[in-house]
Amino acid sequence: MTWDAQLRQDARWWRRQVVGVEHQVELLDGRRTTYVNLDNAAATPVLHSVQEAMRCAEETYAGPHRSSGYKARRTAELYEQARAAVLRFAGAEDGRRIAVFTKNTTEAVNKLAAEFPLEPGDVVLLSEMEHHGNLLPWRGRAELAYLPLDAQARLNLAALPDMLERYGGRVRLVAICGASNVTGFVNDMQAAAETAHRFGAKIFVDAAQLAAHLPIRMGAAGDPRSIDFLSFTAQKLYAPYGVGVLISPKEFFREGAPDLKGGGAITFVSLEDVLWEDPPAREEAGSPNVLGAVALAAALRTMEAIGMERVAAREQQLLGYMLERLEEIPGLEVLGSPSREERVGTVSFLVHGVPSRLVAAALDWEWGIGVRAGYFCANPYMMRLLGLSRQEVARLRDRVRSRGQGEVPAAVRVSLGLYNVEEEIDRLHDAIRAVRLGEFRGRYALEPATGEYLPDATHEAGSTL
């Protein structure tokens, strides 16, 4: 059996490990079909192994903080086992790092931004490619600078040394995504880390869009190519039960007060004084999301058992097939670059002549295909991809302020998971081609405040747009 054939056979088995892949939905015309989920960049479905881990953990669930009962001890044990699983998955089990549980990646970045030691004049280096979750937390905390993008809207890491030199040692942190949630482009984290460290800066990697698709090795703490800080979230790793992680050097959180204060984060409190716990406990005040952590650990163990290299190879195989099929559709433009190199299985595109949110609505209501349309919490990047000038951006801001989200330009995004198969891509191809030709089975009405298209109940199914 060839390697490609073996990967396709493996994918059939992986597909059976995922909950809901054969779920039936009703279409606009009353027919029923198997739902196709191509919105994995937003949230992945649940693994059966995660469901089973949750069931077992629920049987012994209790409050884990310093209780003496068996269930409390067991819950605390599962929580710390989950923490160890996170460090192992990220290649950070060297004893010099900790994993802090948060509610998602955005909270992880906010925590890092709130507690990172920055002085007036310090610079944080970002990129236009970033998700809002890695843009907004840094505003007001430091002077911000942005790494340039190349002509294909990829991050131009070759410009990093010049930028670090330009600021004369003032750059304290380089904060970039491991992979874009819009184009799927992957950034060379280790190369960026080596350059940042050479100029005395730390590096943070937002791995929310990377962790489910490619192996992550943070490297030994202190190595020039190692990652200092890294975050990801369970909802994009087949365990959508509401937990994220921030991995950091063990010593980072020892100074100052935590950003979230309360029970579980302290060793002593009086009316005048407080003694904080050691990290990571001091960063997790309040009742922890133990079940979310258990779910994440179960998903990580399953991914490791499958093998992240095999996951990456299979998704590259499927990505190549998807790009070939999309290229066959007249009037479809892939944003950034149609190349499959150095990207995870996420592609955003325009269908010229049809609004992107209408494309997504028709795929859902008429074909049972779940994609996403919008700007994907990455406004600056989308504006760059769409070629908007500063003047056009300013006019767009004013229109949004007065008329709502419907004014924001949108693209269609399809994003793959380890369980997707070629037949689903074929169905996507046929659906987009039909939409491009105006072959709608229903009529849709635009909601101006949100920009969403919904079936217009005043028109019968089968009418044209």
Phi and psi in degrees as a GROMACS rama.xvg file:
@    title "Ramachandran Plot"
@    xaxis  label "Phi"
@    yaxis  label "Psi"
@TYPE xy
-70.2366  164.079  THR-2
-62.0739  -42.6731  TRP-3
-62.6521  -42.4109  ASP-4
-65.69  -38.5511  ALA-5
-63.0378  -41.6346  GLN-6
-63.7569  -39.9262  LEU-7
-65.9001  -38.9294  ARG-8
-66.1613  -41.7223  GLN-9
-58.7726  -42.1963  ASP-10
-61.3125  -33.7867  ALA-11
-63.8905  -38.4841  ARG-12
-70.5697  -43.7419  TRP-13
-58.0377  -38.8988  TRP-14
-58.9082  -35.7146  ARG-15
-72.162  -12.0874  ARG-16
-87.1867  -2.38582  GLN-17
-108.284  134.241  VAL-18
-74.6644  135.084  VAL-19
84.8997  10.7009  GLY-20
-70.5875  -18.0165  VAL-21
-106.804  18.9813  GLU-22
-63.6592  134.184  HIS-23
-96.0748  138.431  GLN-24
-126.924  155.145  VAL-25
-95.2235  132.028  GLU-26
-88.4774  174.25  LEU-27
-59.4351  -33.5339  LEU-28
-91.9898  9.61433  ASP-29
94.9677  -12.7227  GLY-30
-70.5706  157.9  ARG-31
-115.306  145.545  ARG-32
-151.15  162.724  THR-33
-75.046  129.412  THR-34
-69.8371  139.779  TYR-35
-112.841  116.733  VAL-36
-97.3173  110.189  ASN-37
-121.682  38.2211  LEU-38
-124.749  39.8563  ASP-39
-69.7682  -20.8662  ASN-40
-67.555  -23.5546  ALA-41
-84.7384  -50.0818  ALA-42
-163.8  135.289  ALA-43
-89.3931  158.418  THR-44
-71.2075  -179.586  PRO-45
-97.012  141.764  VAL-46
-81.7207  147.705  LEU-47
-61.0586  -35.7356  HIS-48
-63.7456  -31.8499  SER-49
-70.6695  -44.0144  VAL-50
-57.0545  -43.5109  GLN-51
-66.7905  -41.1456  GLU-52
-62.5259  -39.1673  ALA-53
-64.2998  -43.0477  MET-54
-60.071  -44.3852  ARG-55
-66.1246  -42.4582  CYS-56
-66.9937  -34.0515  ALA-57
-65.763  -29.3999  GLU-58
-66.1648  -27.5263  GLU-59
-118.601  19.283  THR-60
-67.9626  137.101  TYR-61
-159.614  172.853  ALA-62
-68.4532  126.04  GLY-63
-85.9197  -7.22815  PRO-64
-83.6912  100.144  HIS-65
60.3745  19.1686  ARG-66
-80.4003  155.986  SER-67
-103.006  -6.27735  SER-68
-73.9638  158.653  GLY-69
-56.9631  -47.3155  TYR-70
-63.643  -37.2304  LYS-71
-65.894  -42.6076  ALA-72
-62.8145  -41.901  ARG-73
-65.0167  -40.9305  ARG-74
-63.1278  -43.8874  THR-75
-62.561  -38.3605  ALA-76
-64.1477  -44.6694  GLU-77
-62.8577  -37.7991  LEU-78
-64.0141  -44.2109  TYR-79
-73.1579  -31.0739  GLU-80
-63.8957  -37.6042  GLN-81
-63.9814  -39.1377  ALA-82
-62.2432  -42.6048  ARG-83
-65.1545  -36.9982  ALA-84
-63.8537  -38.221  ALA-85
-62.2243  -47.7424  VAL-86
-63.3811  -39.5213  LEU-87
-65.4484  -44.0657  ARG-88
-61.2785  -35.8261  PHE-89
-88.9802  2.20347  ALA-90
65.9439  39.5474  GLY-91
-125.131  25.4682  ALA-92
-91.2046  45.0176  GLU-93
-94.1567  3.76648  ASP-94
81.832  -1.80417  GLY-95
-111.436  6.40404  ARG-96
-129.441  160.528  ARG-97
-127.291  157.587  ILE-98
-115.798  122.354  ALA-99
-102.706  128.332  VAL-100
-84.1278  135.108  PHE-101
-127.52  -176.831  THR-102
-85.8106  -18.5576  LYS-103
-171.944  -178.156  ASN-104
-67.2232  -38.1355  THR-105
-59.4766  -43.5442  THR-106
-65.7579  -34.7689  GLU-107
-61.6111  -43.6198  ALA-108
-67.2881  -41.4032  VAL-109
-61.0252  -39.5502  ASN-110
-62.9854  -45.9776  LYS-111
-61.7046  -44.1949  LEU-112
-64.9419  -37.8151  ALA-113
-68.3925  -31.1271  ALA-114
-110.644  -4.27772  GLU-115
-69.7489  129.08  PHE-116
-72.9875  104.453  PRO-117
-123.04  138.411  LEU-118
-114.279  161.174  GLU-119
-53.6687  132.685  PRO-120
95.3313  -14.2456  GLY-121
-69.6201  151.675  ASP-122
-121.461  137.035  VAL-123
-110.748  127.492  VAL-124
-99.9133  119.468  LEU-125
-117.846  -162.606  LEU-126
-144.634  161.78  SER-127
-69.125  -12.3791  GLU-128
-77.7965  -11.0387  MET-129
-72.5807  147.525  GLU-130
-64.4909  150.496  HIS-131
-53.9403  -28.6869  HIS-132
-65.6976  -19.1309  GLY-133
-113.082  11.4115  ASN-134
-107.31  -54.8635  LEU-135
-67.6063  -37.0528  LEU-136
-60.7716  -23.0248  PRO-137
-88.9839  -13.6459  TRP-138
-68.7011  132.316  ARG-139
85.709  -8.35176  GLY-140
-98.1722  -26.691  ARG-141
-161.772  170.035  ALA-142
-71.4967  135.359  GLU-143
-109.016  139.912  LEU-144
-132.001  157.299  ALA-145
-127.458  125.689  TYR-146
-63.7025  138.368  LEU-147
-73.3127  159.537  PRO-148
-106.785  154.662  LEU-149
-88.0787  -172.586  ASP-150
-64.9293  -22.4667  ALA-151
-96.9797  11.3326  GLN-152
67.0446  27.517  ALA-153
-92.8917  154.006  ARG-154
-68.813  127.637  LEU-155
-91.7121  83.218  ASN-156
-70.185  -15.2676  LEU-157
-65.0426  -21.4993  ALA-158
-86.0305  -6.36608  ALA-159
-61.7361  -45.7193  LEU-160
-59.0151  -42.1384  PRO-161
-63.9818  -39.1189  ASP-162
-68.3012  -41.9812  MET-163
-63.906  -37.8249  LEU-164
-70.1661  -36.8008  GLU-165
-59.1743  -35.8861  ARG-166
-89.8245  6.03409  TYR-167
55.6542  44.2778  GLY-168
84.0959  3.30746  GLY-169
-83.2424  -14.2392  ARG-170
-74.056  115.153  VAL-171
-93.1605  -26.9018  ARG-172
-149.25  135.796  LEU-173
-103.873  119.232  VAL-174
-121.481  106.277  ALA-175
-135.357  160.297  ILE-176
-83.0046  149.106  CYS-177
-73.6382  -33.0439  GLY-178
-151.533  143.487  ALA-179
-74.371  140.09  SER-180
-83.0303  -1.71109  ASN-181
-103.464  -52.2391  VAL-182
-103.535  -15.8201  THR-183
79.3368  1.3331  GLY-184
-61.168  134.422  PHE-185
-99.6172  135.734  VAL-186
-100.626  145.868  ASN-187
-78.3181  93.3125  ASP-188
-65.3251  -42.5307  MET-189
-66.228  -40.0461  GLN-190
-64.9872  -41.8829  ALA-191
-63.7337  -39.3284  ALA-192
-63.5027  -44.7775  ALA-193
-61.0282  -41.793  GLU-194
-67.9191  -46.0898  THR-195
-58.3979  -45.9337  ALA-196
-65.0978  -32.8783  HIS-197
-63.2245  -27.074  ARG-198
-102.973  12.8601  PHE-199
81.7874  13.6811  GLY-200
-101.293  157.867  ALA-201
-94.1919  166.894  LYS-202
-130.49  137.259  ILE-203
-118.927  134.822  PHE-204
-119.658  121.655  VAL-205
-83.1903  103.308  ASP-206
-100.943  21.2151  ALA-207
-56.8847  -38.743  ALA-208
-95.785  2.01514  GLN-209
-106.141  -35.7421  LEU-210
-61.5875  -32.387  ALA-211
-83.8489  -3.82075  ALA-212
-120.409  -31.2806  HIS-213
-134.933  151.919  LEU-214
-62.606  141.9  PRO-215
-117.887  126.538  ILE-216
-128.604  103.519  ARG-217
-65.6635  -25.886  MET-218
87.1178  162.416  GLY-219
-65.1806  131.757  ALA-220
-56.1172  131.75  ALA-221
98.2878  -19.4688  GLY-222
-68.2876  138.684  ASP-223
-57.0033  -28.2353  PRO-224
-97.6369  9.62102  ARG-225
-82.4353  155.043  SER-226
-91.2687  129.726  ILE-227
-77.9129  -46.2451  ASP-228
-133.104  141.221  PHE-229
-149.32  142.888  LEU-230
-134.799  153.615  SER-231
-158.078  177.827  PHE-232
-134.838  149.576  THR-233
-70.378  -30.276  ALA-234
-67.2801  -15.7207  GLN-235
-106.196  11.8897  LYS-236
-128.745  34.2443  LEU-237
67.7701  23.8283  TYR-238
-142.991  62.9394  ALA-239
-75.8868  66.4255  PRO-240
-117.505  21.7448  TYR-241
80.2879  62.9965  GLY-242
-152.436  146.376  VAL-243
-129.148  175.347  GLY-244
-139.486  149.609  VAL-245
-126.716  119.254  LEU-246
-100.976  131.591  ILE-247
-145.241  165.624  SER-248
-58.2393  144.172  PRO-249
-58.6171  -35.6199  LYS-250
-79.7912  -12.9335  GLU-251
-60.0717  -41.6722  PHE-252
-92.3658  12.0745  PHE-253
-78.4052  -25.4037  ARG-254
-97.8958  149.69  GLU-255
73.3625  -173.078  GLY-256
-100.625  149.23  ALA-257
-68.4742  159.899  PRO-258
-74.9491  -27.6904  ASP-259
-112.815  123.878  LEU-260
-119.255  140.209  LYS-261
159.98  -164.529  GLY-262
-61.3548  147.107  GLY-263
89.499  -17.788  GLY-264
-101.95  2.87091  ALA-265
-127.32  160.105  ILE-266
-109.314  -21.96  THR-267
-159.131  139.317  PHE-268
-138.552  131.969  VAL-269
-122.795  -178.7  SER-270
-70.2266  -13.8967  LEU-271
-115.139  -16.0246  GLU-272
-145.738  162.264  ASP-273
-146.418  139.448  VAL-274
-113.712  123.037  LEU-275
-85.9403  149.063  TRP-276
-64.3279  164.197  GLU-277
-72.6595  154.356  ASP-278
-66.9725  149.902  PRO-279
-88.0689  -6.37855  PRO-280
-57.8463  -37.5661  ALA-281
-64.7355  -18.5127  ARG-282
-98.1868  5.86363  GLU-283
-128.791  53.2871  GLU-284
-61.2933  147.821  ALA-285
87.2517  -178.688  GLY-286
-72.8069  125.422  SER-287
-78.2625  157.717  PRO-288
-84.4729  75.2672  ASN-289
-62.4201  -45.2067  VAL-290
-66.0156  -35.6988  LEU-291
-62.3909  -40.3697  GLY-292
-66.9499  -40.8852  ALA-293
-62.1191  -41.8783  VAL-294
-62.5149  -44.9368  ALA-295
-60.671  -45.169  LEU-296
-60.8993  -40.523  ALA-297
-63.6678  -40.5802  ALA-298
-65.0415  -42.5313  ALA-299
-63.2431  -40.008  LEU-300
-63.7399  -39.4861  ARG-301
-65.8011  -43.0199  THR-302
-62.6  -39.9006  MET-303
-66.4631  -37.6339  GLU-304
-65.2286  -39.9276  ALA-305
-65.4611  -43.2649  ILE-306
103.881  112.894  GLY-307
-64.0263  -28.2423  MET-308
-65.0788  -38.7452  GLU-309
-70.4175  -38.8787  ARG-310
-58.4657  -47.429  VAL-311
-62.1487  -42.3991  ALA-312
-64.7008  -42.9388  ALA-313
-65.4136  -42.8652  ARG-314
-67.5206  -33.5625  GLU-315
-65.6971  -38.2072  GLN-316
-60.9605  -47.4159  GLN-317
-70.8941  -36.8227  LEU-318
-60.8725  -45.2592  LEU-319
-58.9693  -41.5875  GLY-320
-65.2725  -42.1037  TYR-321
-64.0871  -43.6543  MET-322
-63.2987  -38.5214  LEU-323
-61.6873  -43.4627  GLU-324
-70.0584  -38.7662  ARG-325
-65.4465  -36.2238  LEU-326
-63.8337  -22.1577  GLU-327
-75.398  -13.1727  GLU-328
-90.9068  116.302  ILE-329
-61.3879  138.95  PRO-330
82.4079  3.68464  GLY-331
-97.9219  128.315  LEU-332
-120.172  116.447  GLU-333
-75.9901  131.287  VAL-334
-79.5094  138.235  LEU-335
90.6105  -84.814  GLY-336
-159.423  139.786  SER-337
-80.8623  3.76082  PRO-338
-71.9905  147.118  SER-339
-90.6913  -8.77636  ARG-340
-71.5051  142.257  GLU-341
53.2531  48.2772  GLU-342
-149.875  151.403  ARG-343
-85.2807  179.499  VAL-344
-78.8788  52.1032  GLY-345
-125.151  127.75  THR-346
-137.883  132.039  VAL-347
-113.979  144.879  SER-348
-152.537  165.6  PHE-349
-113.552  145.501  LEU-350
-111.205  102.033  VAL-351
-61.8421  131.648  HIS-352
96.8286  -10.2833  GLY-353
-131.35  124.788  VAL-354
-56.8564  138.841  PRO-355
-59.2723  -39.5996  SER-356
-70.6279  -26.0331  ARG-357
-72.1109  -39.3718  LEU-358
-56.3871  -49.1012  VAL-359
-62.9089  -41.0434  ALA-360
-62.7676  -43.7283  ALA-361
-66.9542  -39.9273  ALA-362
-58.6572  -38.9399  LEU-363
-71.7653  -60.6967  ASP-364
-71.8114  -28.7926  TRP-365
-108.499  -17.0886  GLU-366
-127.319  -8.80079  TRP-367
67.7726  35.213  GLY-368
-115.941  122.32  ILE-369
-94.3113  114.539  GLY-370
-126.586  -170.913  VAL-371
-130.12  142.303  ARG-372
-127.602  138.376  ALA-373
151.82  -148.59  GLY-374
-115.643  1.3703  TYR-375
61.3705  36.8549  PHE-376
53.4226  37.1694  CYS-377
-146.01  56.1927  ALA-378
-52.101  -53.1328  ASN-379
-57.5748  -40.2771  PRO-380
-66.6319  -44.7476  TYR-381
-61.1461  -40.6785  MET-382
-63.8603  -36.5455  MET-383
-66.8659  -45.1019  ARG-384
-62.4678  -33.4502  LEU-385
-87.013  -2.35952  LEU-386
72.6646  29.4999  GLY-387
-77.5022  136.393  LEU-388
-79.9444  169.122  SER-389
-59.541  -39.1699  ARG-390
-65.6835  -40.4038  GLN-391
-66.4485  -37.811  GLU-392
-63.5654  -41.9536  VAL-393
-63.7941  -42.4112  ALA-394
-65.9082  -37.8339  ARG-395
-62.7957  -44.0879  LEU-396
-56.1296  -43.9006  ARG-397
-66.1478  -37.9955  ASP-398
-67.2668  -40.9341  ARG-399
-62.6293  -41.6485  VAL-400
-60.7888  -35.7032  ARG-401
-96.7604  -26.546  SER-402
-123.1  -7.0807  ARG-403
101.564  -177.295  GLY-404
-65.1793  -19.7584  GLN-405
-61.3421  -15.7756  GLY-406
-84.4276  -14.6607  GLU-407
-73.6997  129.001  VAL-408
-60.6664  148.765  PRO-409
-134.137  156.479  ALA-410
-127.951  170.727  ALA-411
-100.505  135.324  VAL-412
-120.981  129.534  ARG-413
-115.127  138.072  VAL-414
-140.781  132.975  SER-415
-94.8003  154.6  LEU-416
-123.478  172.345  GLY-417
-65.3465  -14.9151  LEU-418
-99.3325  -8.74806  TYR-419
-70.3403  155.529  ASN-420
-133.828  165.548  VAL-421
-59.8116  -35.4755  GLU-422
-61.2207  -32.4011  GLU-423
-70.1896  -36.1284  GLU-424
-65.8675  -39.2653  ILE-425
-60.4764  -41.6836  ASP-426
-65.1619  -39.9414  ARG-427
-60.7175  -46.582  LEU-428
-55.9086  -49.6449  HIS-429
-63.2163  -38.0886  ASP-430
-67.9223  -45.6105  ALA-431
-65.3042  -40.2959  ILE-432
-60.3188  -42.3986  ARG-433
-63.9648  -43.7957  ALA-434
-62.9074  -41.995  VAL-435
-59.8732  -32.9388  ARG-436
-87.0632  2.36291  LEU-437
78.0607  20.2627  GLY-438
-88.6741  74.3904  GLU-439
-93.4581  144.145  PHE-440
-92.9433  -9.50725  ARG-441
-141.015  178.032  GLY-442
-113.865  141.488  ARG-443
-121.467  145.995  TYR-444
-113.662  138.027  ALA-445
-86.7679  131.042  LEU-446
-94.516  104.884  GLU-447
-59.95  -35.754  PRO-448
-65.4157  -34.1869  ALA-449
-108.501  -19.2593  THR-450
79.7646  4.54424  GLY-451
-82.8178  148.493  GLU-452
-105.605  131.631  TYR-453
-126.616  150.668  LEU-454
-57.7331  133.755  PRO-455
-84.6283  111.626  ASP-456
-66.9294  -14.861  ALA-457
-79.7657  -6.7728  THR-458
-117.201  143.662  HIS-459
-74.3283  150.294  GLU-460
-60.1589  140.192  ALA-461
102.561  -12.8337  GLY-462
-75.4032  159.117  SER-463
-96.199  160.721  THR-464
